[in-house]
Amino acid sequence: MNTPATAHAHHPAGSRKPLLRHRKNVELLRPPQLAALQQAFARVIEISQNQVTDNRGFQHFAGIHGMPQWLCQHGDAPGSNPLFLPWHRAYLYAFELSLRDQVSDAALVWWDWTSPASHASGIPAAFAAPEAEGKPNPLFKAPVQPAARQNDQPTETFRRPRSPGELPTAERIRQIVSLRSFADFTTQIEDVHNRVHGWAGGTMGIVAWAAYDPIFWAHHTNIDRLWRTWQLRHPQNFPPSFLNRALPPFPLTVAQTLNMKSLGYDYASSSAHVAGTNA
Amino acid sequence: MPERFVSDPLELPEHDQKADFVRAELQFYGVDHSGLSYEARVFVNRPEADRETALELGEDGGYAGSFHVFGHGGCFGDVGHCDVPQAPRPTYDLRLPHPLTPQTKTVIITEALRRARGSGAAEVTVTVVADVYDHEGLPLGREVGEPLRFDSISLLTYESPPPLPPVSEQEAERPPGPPD
């Protein structure tokens, strides 16, 4: 039987994994996929608990966005296109690789806050359940490092979500994805992003601590997915001065974030995988 | 600082008011985001609007849309940490912008402005009502001011969709401040 040329051409001997990792809809995760995500979060959280300065750990990554490093990019970038979307794409990319360093099958997931399930229940069950498999669920909450506290608070993340019916609607997202210019799209999708942060409340609702909440990563993965959707519909040209902007602390420029496949990932609603004839 | 703001009247465009603009937007310049997170609900010609006013687009209540501020939670650094530099940067300064650089927010209000014009209005007032999110239990930093701090508002209409600028001009497509 012939094997599709792209499926295994660059795989090391014995590897049966697809070339791209696919970020999936949290509502459609299969149990082993959810387990891999939970294990990866638990592991990077544990690394930080053992040594908070370990740059493979959860606290290192959470601390890049707000306190103590304050490197996140939101809103206008005077004299340039906004860096909100490319900076957060680089951020997700670096964190996801760190997760996969611990659990090779783990991938970030996206939370579609416009879905009927979200409008009925709010935070997805995978992130809302305090326990998983009889143990504390690492997607429910996470510690906040001492360097990000004031008067020793907060010690861990918490949420105060509003009514699920107040989450953004699918119609609103359709309107935004139909916008033609990048400046228009990024401004409007960032506003929806702000709304969901506020909706979740608690530590998610303030820049200083938002990235310490595990749901932050599913929220931003959805923003990144929507940017991907928009990119497919509205190819753009950008000036070199924007494309060449660095996105510290990540080793990427804006140009290097525009093609997700070169970063090794894509989006799918769900995925299943079996071995082929070379197994 | 109130959690509610009513603007001075903004004139509708002087060109033939029968010409149907395809898009209208309000731009809020210099929006402060150093403090609390909140939704800023925008109403047209409803100076009495408050948090209880209905948020139904397409109805007669004047609701036009909203923007959302993702606040930093106050200042957590030493003296000067949260001061946004005012002087222009030299070209060799490639550091990222100060995190508290005031932002521009754009609210597309096409239908609301059409209704206002259809009712014979020659000018509109803009009422902005803040709905602050729940920050209970958070150790907010210094200088957490009230919400709704911004420099000015512009009303912009377009008779055709805003054109995509050529690549060489694209960086300038989002003006840093209000027009003169």
Interface residues (C-beta under 8 A of the other chain):
Chain A: G66 M67 W70 L71 C72 Q73 H74 G75 D76 A77 P78 G79 S80 N81 P82 L83 R149 Q150 N151 Q153 P154 F158 R160 R162 R180 S181 F182 A183 D184 T187 Q188 D191 V192 H193 N194 R195 H197 G198 W199 G201 G202 T203 G205 I206 V207 A208 W209 A210 N237 F238 P239 S241 F242 A246 P248
Chain B: H33 L36 S37 Y38 E39 F67 H68 V69 F70 G71 H72 G73 F76 L94 L96 P97 P99 T101 Q103 T104 K105 T106 I108 Y133 D134 H135 E136 G137 L138 P139 L140 G141 P161 P162 L164 V167 S168 Q170 E171 E173 R174 P176
